[in-house]
Amino acid sequence: MNPRTIERSAVLPAPVDAVWAVIGDFGGLADWHPYVPPSTVEDDADPEVPGAVRVFVIDGQVVARERLLDRDAGARRYRDTLLDPVPLPVGDYVATLAAHPHADGTEVRWSAAYRAADEVVPQVESLFGDGSYGTGLDALRARFAGR
């Protein structure tokens, strides 16, 4: 498996603190992402403290678990990693969601570093890049449009 990266970004016409207030809650992804099921944080952990694990369940089945690796509110960024079950054969998957000041408002960057075989990369681009990241960024564009 080779090292890979994936990234999607969007510029939103809103102040960076307003955007971070929406995306900065590790336990609140489903509050703004239309295709992510609601999650719970295991063991009633604080979703802002590294080590917290969010769990996504559909029809009683755990479909994803992610551990918060670090969260820096000052830098408006958090990183998480996939835990079992992993939907694709990838390793060492670490995602970063960040909001940065931009001349036109805020740039949101959603990226990941991971390891995968060549034949898996198109699936990762489709599932994570377009499906998760792209859809989430589109929802943020709609949410902040016209502000």
PyMOL commands that set and color helices and strands:
alter all, ss='L'
color gray80, all
select helices_A, chain A and resi 16-23+26-31+42-44+118-144
alter helices_A, ss='H'
color red, helices_A
select strands_A, chain A and resi 2-12+39-41+53-58+61-72+77-83+91-102+105-116
alter strands_A, ss='S'
color yellow, strands_A
deselect
rebuild
show_as cartoon
